[in-house]
Amino acid sequence: MIAPLPEMLREAGKRNVAVLAPDFFSRHMLELELDIAEAHQAPIIASYPALALDSFRRYRHWVAGLRLLCEKARVPVCLHLDHGKNVQVCLRAIDAGFASVMIDGSALPLAENVRMTKSVVAAAHAKGVAVEGEIGHVGAGSAPIESRPGAGMLTDPHEARFFAEQTGVDCLAVSIGTAHGVYTFEPRIDFERLARIRNQVPVPLVLHGSSGTGDENIARAVKLGIRKVNLFTEFFRPYVAETIAFYKHNPLRLGYSSRKAMRQRAVIEPILLRYFRLIGSVAAE
């Protein structure tokens, strides 16, 4: 069933847990993620990267198919656009049927980020669509924040409050030391900063760059107020490796294969289940 993002995050807040937001790049990946979520009765925020949509000519038809899968799911699902980089991308997603969109102006000056995010919020809320914004900037995992001048700005709690109040976003992604992709350094999470942000910001908080951050760090971040946990690299890499291995031994089995799907599920389900348990979406057995 399609569930409103604010409602999902509000329910998570009541229980002091979070909702997992795994990215997907294909209809098949979404089907696997939904099947796994149903198997463990975990709500899910199905996130599609905005960049991947640039090549689709039949955009509305594609999104309608994704939405139908989410509507048929037996757990709460929010179909979410991840990392929309400009207003036009988000407006297109809103019109096509996404239930929530992220407008990522985190690399812009604060005033410009506020202006752009505010315009997306106005358009989205008029159609019942939720909006995630970002303040501070979650960079890549190729180098520590201090060695990435201007690319890894941690979130200032006062700016975060100002941003949330000025824009009207439904949730807010913050930078507290995590990074996108593969870490080549030891992640150092600023939990004191997260606590200060949580005390000042009136909307649910989002954590990007969760892959490789460490179970204890993720669990602690959730206890301190993170309500949406984005995940991609940690399960996508084994998914791709298993897919390549399958085709290497089955070169004529292009397209859908039930055996391929079973092998793909076998490598990603334990990872998703670990995160479901880690953030409180399901109880540990």
Secondary structure as GFF3:
##gff-version 3
##sequence-region A 1 285
A	DSSP	alpha_helix	5	15	.	.	.	ID=ss1
A	DSSP	beta_strand	19	22	.	.	.	ID=ss2
A	DSSP	alpha_helix	27	39	.	.	.	ID=ss3
A	DSSP	beta_strand	44	49	.	.	.	ID=ss4
A	DSSP	three_ten_helix	50	55	.	.	.	ID=ss5
A	DSSP	alpha_helix	59	72	.	.	.	ID=ss6
A	DSSP	beta_strand	77	84	.	.	.	ID=ss7
A	DSSP	alpha_helix	87	96	.	.	.	ID=ss8
A	DSSP	beta_strand	100	103	.	.	.	ID=ss9
A	DSSP	alpha_helix	110	125	.	.	.	ID=ss10
A	DSSP	beta_strand	130	135	.	.	.	ID=ss11
A	DSSP	three_ten_helix	145	147	.	.	.	ID=ss12
A	DSSP	alpha_helix	157	167	.	.	.	ID=ss13
A	DSSP	beta_strand	171	174	.	.	.	ID=ss14
A	DSSP	alpha_helix	191	200	.	.	.	ID=ss15
A	DSSP	beta_strand	205	207	.	.	.	ID=ss16
A	DSSP	alpha_helix	215	223	.	.	.	ID=ss17
A	DSSP	beta_strand	226	231	.	.	.	ID=ss18
A	DSSP	alpha_helix	233	249	.	.	.	ID=ss19
A	DSSP	alpha_helix	258	279	.	.	.	ID=ss20
###
